[in-house]
């Protein structure tokens, strides 16, 4: 037992996991026993005699004997002939079929599309046709953000999802959002990546699977960088070393795949490691040259000529600040570039004050300094998804379906007759079905049509605001921003305008598709009653029906 050290041994759900450190080998080897299956991974010059000794130690310590004749060996990231040699030497057989552990297929090559078929199938099962047909667009949006976004979370937190699988999953969500069956095609009025974008970028904030997958993978890098005392750090360091860069010799490694993705994101403009920095307290746990603890880069990158003179390249900030900067150099600094870099370094260090508190890592994308998957995912989406010049306006006092309708109307993504004609749909006429006075587009239906003008003027008289004629949403927003009301009351009246446009559009649809013409005289009454019902139920403070009818601009919220 002098040649090995049992580093980890634990039983989880009758499964034994042991990590063995072989002193005469160059890496930490894995041995995993689950349901009569032995699993090995990332072996290098393995001492098989030592493995048998570890199994005997486990038998003596626990009283449990592993029957190798009944066990099977499965290699992960190991060539098949190595697995066969291992099995023959240990005395067990080779497992031909993969097995599932904690919901993940062990032994599958997750860089291919086929192992993700189960995830895609589960996503399709949650998007049954009756759900898409019975839910409103607000209900479908809520389901996309909650249940559907979390369904593949476990697999995505461990493996990089292939591009084809990401595209298929986003296609499923897109069809569900449109209310279309997976086998049928409908007109796409707005690109799916614009729906995925955050509300501040003009989207609906659904968030992409790509950003979620990358944020979950980066969480493992944050754990490795920020917590050197954790078991995760010790295991990864023992297997792969402490370098945060991919190694060609470990291309099949899951950790190496994650590090490669860090490089890919950096090349695309998202430098994750630059957002992780040390906040120095006493400086005892921060490396002066190698850690990114002040400024945008580490000192070894910012001052390479001085770093070449350093004799103790792992020196801590505490030790370096306790003496002169040149005290640990192998020679005195000469003139030229070296002197310029020395003066710049000294000027930076003059602003540093150490404190008695311990050092800690901070993440610049989070307000509290700790890593957040949500903040990382949002940052990735904001960088890679399209951005609209106007943020999405969202009123909590009206239902989600009203907000989504208003969002689509502002983007001119409604099936007006002019839009249908532009997309090649054959129509009898492109004139407005309400007034027949002009071509039907979004601006005409909601602002220029006589019916819309009458309703908007009545709303302004009801709320005691001066109406100014507007011919588009941009003009309306400019007028609305000049109204002098409290922000909460302005939210109410904005919700009323949204409800008005919703009912105008509904009246237009009934006029086209219903057998009997709808009644125009009840439109305004429906707007008043429904807006009261929705705003009253969604506001924290209660206001009466009388105050809503008589003095809505004086409501106290």
N, C-alpha and C positions, 0 to 999 in steps of 0.2 A: 504493500500500500504506500510505499514511499514515492512511487512515480506518479501518483495522481492525488487529486484533492476534490472531494465531493462538495460542489459549491451550492447546488440547489437540489432539494429533494422534497416534493410535496405531492399529496394525493388530492385530486379534485374529481368528485363523482366517480370514484373507483378507477381513476386513471392516474398513472404514475408518470411524473415528469422529472428527469434528472439531468443536470448539466454537469459535465465532467471536464475538469481542467487537467489536461495531460501535460506534465512539465517537459516531456521530451518531444512534444509536437508543437506546431506553430499556431494553432488556433484552438478555440473552445469548441468542442463537439457536442452535438445534441443527441440524446436518446429519449425516445418518447414511447410510452406503453399505453395503449388504449384499446380495450375490448379485444384482447389477444392479438394486438397489432403492435409491432415495433416500428418506430419511425426514426429515420436518421436524416440529418441535414447538414450540409456544408462541412464535410469531413476533409481532413488533410493529415496524412501520415498517422492514421488512427492506430492506437495500441489496443488491439482486440482483447488481449489478455487483461488489460486494465478494465475494459468494459465488463467482462465476466466477473472480475473482482468486485466491481461496484454492485452488480446484481446480487452477488453473494452477500455483500454487506447489507443490502436492503433486506434480504431474506433473514439474516441473523438479527437485524434490528427490529423488524416488524413481525416476523413469524410467517410471512407470506412468501410462498415459493412460486416463481414464474416458470410455467411449463413451456420451455422453448420449443418442444416438439409440436405444441398446439399453436404456437405464435407464428406470425408472419411479419416480414420485413418490407417496409415501403420507403423508398428514397424520395426526398424532396430537394430538387436542385442538385441531384447526384446522378451521374451517368449509370446506365443500367448494369453494365458489367461490374461496376464497383459494388452495386447492391447485391448482385449474385454472389460475388466473392465474400462479402460480409455475411450473407445468409448461410453460406456453406461453412464458414469458419465458426459462426456462433452456434449453428445447429438448428436453424429454423428455415421455413420456406419463404418464398418471395410472394408478396401480395400483388395480384394482378389487377384487382378492382379498387377504385378509390372509395373512401368512406367519408361520411359527414360527421363533423365535430363542431358543436356549438353553431350549427347552421351554415358552416362553410365546408365545401368539399376539399378534403385534405389530399394533396398530391396533384391537383389540377393546375394547369398553366393558365393563370388568371390574366395573362396578357393577350389571350385569344378570346374570341367572341363566344364560343360554345359554352364555357363554364358559367357564363352570365345568363344562360337561357332561363334558369329558375327565377332569377331576379326580374327579368323582363316578363315572365309568365305571371308572377305575383302582381306586377304593376298592371298588366292587362286585366287580371281578375278583379282588381279594385275598380276598374273603369268599365263596368258592365253597361250595356246599352240603356237599360232602364234608368240608371242613375243619370246619365247624360241627358235623357229625355225629360225626366221629372224635375231635376234641379234647375233653378234659375241660374243665370250667369254669375250671380253673386255667390250662390251655393257652390257652384263648380270652382270658382276662384278660391273660396275658403278651403275646399277639399284639396285643391292643388297645393296650397301653402302648408297644410297641416299633415294629413294622412299620407298623401302621395309623396310629399317631399321627404318623409321620414322612412318610407318603406324599404328603400335599399341602403339605409344608413350604415348598417353593420358591415356589409361587404365593402362599401365605399370608404369606410374608415381604415381599411387594411390594405386595399389593392387599388392601383391605378386603373381606372375604367377605360377600356379601349374606345377610340373615337367612334367606331361604328355602333357600339352599344349605347354610348351617350346620345348619338343622333337618333337611334331607335326609341329610346326612352323619352326624349324630348318630343318626338313625333307623336307618341302616345298621349302625352300631356297636352299637346297642341290640339289634337283631334277632340279630346275630352273637353277642353276649354271652348272650342267652337260648337260643341254639342253634336258632333258628327260621329257616326258609327265608324269603327276602324276600317271597314271594308268599303265605305263610300267616300266620295270627294265632295267638298263644299268650297265655295269661294272663300279665299283667305283675305279678309279685309284689313288685317294688320299683321305684320311679320311677328313671328313668335319671339324672336330675340328682343323686340321692343316691349313685349309683355313681360319678359323676364327682367328687364332693367328696373332699377330702383325708382321709387316715386320722385326722388329729387332729380333723377335723370330723365324724367318724363315717362317712366314705365309704370307697371302695376306692382312691382316688388315681389314677383313670384320667385326669383332667383334661379340660377341655372344649376344643373347637376354638375357641370364642369367646375364651377366655382366651389360648390360644396365638397366635391371629391378632393380637389387640391387643398382646400382649407383643412380637411380632416387629415390628409397626409402630412401637412406642415405641422400639425399638432405634435406628431412624433418627433420632429426635428426640434421643436421648442422644448419638449421634455428633455431631450438629450442635451441641448445647449444650456438650459437654465437650471437644471437640478443635477449636480454632479454626485450627490449622495444617494440618488434613487437607484433602485434595482435595475430599472430600464437602462440607465446610463452605464452601470457596471457590466451588464450583459452585452450591450452593443459594443462597448469599449473592448471587452475581452474577445469578442468575435471579430470585429472589424477595425478596431483601433479608435483613436480619438479624432481622426481627420473627418472634416465635414466636406468631403468631395468624393464623387463616385470613383471606384477603383475598377479598371477593366477586368482584373482577375476575378471579381465577384459580381459579374454581370447578371447572374441568375438570382442574386440575393434580393429579397424584398426591401431591405434597407438601402441597398445600392440603387434600386429603382426609385425610391423616394428621393434620394439625393440627386439623382439625374433630373427629376422633375423640378427640384429647386433651381438647377442650372437653366432648365428650359424656361421657367417663369422669369428668371433674371434676364435672359436674352430677350424676352418679350416685354420687359419693362417693369416687372414686379420683383424687386430685389428683397426677398424675405429676410435674409441674414442681416441686411443693412438696417432693418427695422427692429432687430434684437440688439440691445446694448446693455452694458453694465452700468448700473447706478452705484457709484462708488461711495462707500461709507468710510470704513477704516482702511480700505485698500488691501487687506490681507488676502482676500480670495480673488483678486483681479490681477491678471498678468498685464504688466505695463505695456509691453510691445505687441502682444498677440491678441488681446481682447479689444473689442470695440467699446470703449468706455467713455470717450469724449470725442465729439466731432462726428463726422460721417463715416470715417474709416479707422482701422487700427493704426497705431503708430508705425508698425512695421511696413505698412503700405504707404503711409503719408510721408515717412522719413526713411527711405530705404538706405541712404548712405550712412546714417547714424546707426541703423539697425545692423549693418554689416560690421560696425566697430564694437558691438555689444558682446561681452564675454559670457554673460548670464542672460540668455534670451528668454528664460522663463521667470525672470525676476518679477516680483509683485510690485504693485503701485506703492504699497506701504514702505517696502525696502528702498525703492528708487527715490521716493520723496524724502526719505530720511537723510540722504546724502546728496552730494553734488551730482548733477546729471552725468558728468564725464568720469565719475569715480569708477564705474564698472567697464569703461571702454578699454580696449587693448592698447590704445595710443591716444594722444591728444588730437583734438579736432584741428584740421588744417583749414586754410582759407578756401574761398570759392563756394561751391555748392554745399560742402559740409558745414561751413560757418553759417551760411544762410539758413540751412535747416536747423542748426542748433539754436540760432536766435529765435526762429519761429516756434520751436519746441519750448524754449524757456518762457516765451511770452504766453503760451497756452498754459503752462504749468503755474504761472503766477496767478491765474484765476481759479486754481483748484484749492479747495479747503477740505481736508479730511475730517470726518466726524467719528464719534465712538460707535456708531451703529454698523452692523454687518453689511457687506455688499449684497446687492440683489440685481437680478436681471429684470429689465423692463421691455415692454412691447409697445412701440410707438403708435400703433393703430388703435389701441384701447385706452380709454380714459384712466383706468385704474392701473395700467401698466402690465397687466397679466394677459396672456394669450386668450383670444376669444375666436372660436370658429365663425361665429356670426359676423364679427367685424372683418375678419380675413376674407370670408366669402363675399361680403359686400364690396370690399376694396377690389377684389379680383373682378367681380362683375362690373363694377364701375369703370374699370380700365379696359375691359375687352368687349362689353356690350355697347350697342349704339346709344348715343345720348341725344335727347331732344332739347331744343333751346329753351323750352318752358317747362318747369316742374309740374308734376301732376297735382291738381287741386283735389283735395279729399275732405268731404264734409261728413263728420260723424253723426250728424243729426238725421241723415237720410240713409236708406238701405244701401248695401254694397252694390246692388244691381243698378241703382240710380247713379252712383259714382262712376261705375264702369261705363254706363251709357254716356254720361257727360264726357268722360275721357275719350271715348270713340268718336263722339260728335266733334270735339275740338280738333281731333286729328283728321276729320273728314273721312271716317272709316265706316259710315253707315250706308246701307243699300238704297241710296236715293236713285231716282230714275236716271240722272245724269251719270252717276257712278256705274250703274248697271250697264248703261249704253257704252261707256268707255271700256268695259270688260267684255264686250261682245255679246251681251244679252239682247235678244230681239224684243223690242217694245213697240206698242202702238203709238206712243207719244212720250216725250221727255218733259212735257209741261207739268207743272205742279197740279196734283189731283184735287187740291183744296180750292185754288183760285183760278187755275188754268191761265195765269197771267204771265208766267215766266218759266224758264227751265228750272227743274227741281234740283237744287243742290242744298247743302247744309245751311249756307247763309240765307238762302231764300226761305226755307222751311221754318227756321227758328227766329228770323229777324225781319225779313222783307215781306213775307206773306201777310195779307191783311188780318187773318185770324191771329197770327203770332203778335202783331203790333197791338191789337186790341187787348190781348191777354197781358202782355208785358206792361202796358200803360195802366191797366186795372191793378196789377200787383204794386206798382209804384204809388198809386193813389192810396191803396190800402195801407202801405207802410210809410206813407207821408214822406216820400223822397221824390225829387224832381227827375223826371225821366228825360233822357237825352237819346235821340234817335241813333240807333246803332245798326250797322249792316253786317257785322261779323263778330265772332267771338273775341277777337283781339280788341276791337273797339269797345265791346261790352266790358272787358276786363279793365280797360283804361278808365271807363266811366265808373265802374264799380269800386275801383281803388280810391276814387275821390269822395265817396260817400262818407260822411262824418257820423259814424256810429261806433259803439264799442265793438271790440273784436269778436266777442261771443255773439252779440246780436247780429253782426254782419255775417257770421257763420250761419245763423238761422235764415236770414233773407237770401243768402246764396243757395242754401238748400231749397228754399221755395222756388227760386228760378230753375234749379235743376228739375224739381218735380214738375214745373210748368212745361219745360221742354219734353219731359218724359210723356206727359199726357197729350201734348200736341202731336208727338210722333205716334202715339197710340191711336189718336183720332185719325191721323192720316192712314194708318194701316187698316183700321176698320172701314174707312171710306172706300178703300180699294178692294178688300177681300170679303167683307160682310155682304150678305144679300140685301139687307135693309140699311139705309144711311143712318149714321149715328147722330145723336142730338148735340148740337153745338152749345146750347144754352147751359148745359150742366158741366162743361169743362172747367170753368173757373171755380164752381162749387166743389168739384172733385179735388182740385188743386188745394183749396183751403183746408178741406177736411182731412185729406190724406197727409198733407204736410204737417198739420197739427198732430195727427196720430203718430207719425213717425218721429217727429222732433220731440214730442212730449214723452215718448217712451224711451228715448235715447239720451235725454238731458238729465243731469244729476239733480237739478232743482225743478220743482213742479210749478207750472203756470197753468192758469185756468183757460177754459174755452172762451170765456167772455173777454179776457185780456188779449187772447190771440186774435179775436175778431176786431176789437175796438182799438187797442193800442199795442200792436205787436212790437213796435220800435221802442217801447218803454219797458219791455219785459226784463226783469232782473235775474241774471243767471250767476 
